[in-house]
């Protein structure tokens, strides 16, 4: 790892720092239909907010270069990684892998959250936009052992006027604690249905 690379918990960051990360990293990486509004993100990261959101930022010499946001669904025992994004011009440096490794250390095996899932665009239906390539995202996650769950999946319509539901996504398993997987690569359908 680059010695200047550090990680910062976004729940401990100022709202102005979170806004910089949102505007400079998340907005350029996701369409408005895919990305929660800034006020929703700020609310989730705030202790005592109306819901819980986890965030981690990668910093290179103090400058935010990547981030990852996770949504704990405690009632169903799932942590959903909703966004992993790298600053434009910084991609292909291994920063996404560093963030994925760091959340493995910090977020996996949390009490009450035995299953870590992620939403990933199906490259058969989502085009390359600039240097954002859905096929590379799928390869990134599968290179880390993620398994795609069989069946159609779509992102629920997000808060905000005029936003549309995003279809043609993969729901992938990033991590499952022992007891979550049965009979080889088979996942408990009950646990997934409870989450959905």
C-alpha positions, 0 to 999 in steps of 0.5 A: 500500500502507498505509505501516504494512503490513509482511511477515514471513517465518514461518520466522523467527518465534517459535513463539508468534507462529506459534501466534497467526497459526494460532489467530487467522487460519487456524483461523477461515478453514478447517475442521479437515479443510482445515487442517494441525494446528499442530504440523505447521505449526510443524515445517514452518516450522522449519529442519531440520524433517521437511518444508519449509513457507514462510509469510508474514504481513502485519502492520498496525502489528505486528499479524498481519492475514493469512498465506499458506503454501506447500508446496514439492514440489521433486521435482516442481518445484511450489510449492503455495499451501495457505492464504491467509487474512485475519483476520476483520473485516479482509477486503475491504481488499485484504490478500489482494492485497497478500500475493499480490503479495508472494509473487509477488515472493518465491516465484515463479521460485525455482530448481527450482520453476517451477510455482506451484499453489493449491487453491481450493474449488469454489463449486458445492459449498462454501457461504458461511460468514460472510464466507468466500465460495468464489466470491469466492476463485475471483474473487480468484485468476482476477483475478490470472490464475490458470487452473483445471486441468480435472479433478476435484481433492481435498485429501489427507486431512491428519494427525490422527485423524478428519480427512476428505478434502476434495473438490470443489476446483479446482487452479489455476495461479498461475504457470508459468515459460516452458516450462511452458505449451505450445500456448496455455493448455495445461499439461504433463500430465506435470508435473501428474501428477508432482506429484499 
